[in-house]
Amino acid sequence: MKFVEWTKRGAKEKAIVLDIDGTLVLAGERDVSVEVVSAVKKLKEENDVFLFSNKRMPERNVAIAEVLDVPLLDAESKKPFPS
């Protein structure tokens, strides 16, 4: 989902964007803990919640989004590296 699409639908007052790696799961992992599922479910009660990852693991990212029942924002950006 593009963030602009969210703004066009009946959005809640607040939006929360959660990074996947190192925030919801260990970097590169795909298993979501029961605690994370519960916390995200609670956040969704009063907020629009989205996932984001700039790690190029599309199948894993989609699987995590499905487990959490949260839209995955399209990530077209990359981490900045020193030149």
C-alpha positions as CSV (number, residue, x, y, z in Angstrom):
1,M,0.0,0.0,0.0
2,K,1.2,3.5,-0.8
3,F,0.9,5.9,2.1
4,V,-1.1,8.3,-0.2
5,E,-3.7,5.5,-0.6
6,W,-4.2,5.5,3.2
7,T,-4.9,9.3,3.2
8,K,-7.7,8.8,0.7
9,R,-9.6,6.2,2.7
10,G,-11.5,6.7,6.0
11,A,-8.4,7.2,8.1
12,K,-8.3,7.2,11.9
13,E,-6.9,10.2,13.7
14,K,-3.5,8.7,14.2
15,A,-1.2,6.5,12.2
16,I,1.7,4.4,13.5
17,V,4.4,3.1,11.2
18,L,6.4,0.2,12.6
19,D,9.7,-1.0,11.3
20,I,9.9,-4.7,11.0
21,D,13.6,-5.5,11.5
22,G,15.0,-5.0,15.0
23,T,11.6,-3.6,16.2
24,L,9.0,-6.3,15.7
25,V,11.3,-9.2,14.9
26,L,15.1,-9.9,15.0
27,A,16.8,-8.8,11.8
28,G,16.1,-11.3,9.0
29,E,13.7,-13.4,11.1
30,R,10.1,-14.1,10.3
31,D,8.6,-15.4,13.5
32,V,6.4,-12.9,15.3
33,S,6.0,-13.4,19.1
34,V,2.7,-13.6,20.8
35,E,3.6,-10.4,22.7
36,V,4.1,-8.5,19.5
37,V,0.9,-9.8,18.0
38,S,-1.0,-8.7,21.1
39,A,0.7,-5.2,21.2
40,V,-0.1,-4.5,17.6
41,K,-3.7,-5.7,18.0
42,K,-4.0,-3.2,20.9
43,L,-2.4,-0.4,18.8
44,K,-4.9,-1.1,16.0
45,E,-7.9,-0.4,18.3
46,E,-7.4,3.4,18.1
47,N,-4.8,3.9,15.4
48,D,-4.1,3.0,11.8
49,V,-1.0,0.8,11.9
50,F,1.4,0.1,9.0
51,L,4.5,-1.9,8.6
52,F,7.7,-0.8,6.8
53,S,10.9,-2.5,5.9
54,N,13.6,-1.5,3.5
55,K,15.1,-5.0,3.7
56,R,14.5,-6.7,0.4
57,M,12.7,-9.8,1.7
58,P,9.3,-9.3,0.2
59,E,7.8,-12.8,0.9
60,R,8.9,-12.5,4.6
61,N,7.6,-8.9,4.9
62,V,4.2,-9.9,3.4
63,A,4.0,-12.9,5.7
64,I,4.6,-10.8,8.8
65,A,2.0,-8.2,7.6
66,E,-0.5,-11.0,7.2
67,V,0.1,-12.5,10.7
68,L,-0.4,-9.0,12.2
69,D,-3.2,-8.1,9.8
70,V,-1.6,-4.8,9.1
71,P,-0.8,-3.2,5.6
72,L,2.8,-3.2,4.5
73,L,3.9,0.1,3.0
74,D,5.8,0.0,-0.2
75,A,9.5,0.7,0.5
76,E,11.3,2.2,-2.4
77,S,14.0,3.8,-0.2
78,K,17.3,2.4,0.8
79,K,19.5,3.0,3.9
80,P,21.9,5.8,3.4
81,F,25.5,4.8,3.1
82,P,28.5,7.1,3.6
83,S,30.0,8.0,0.3
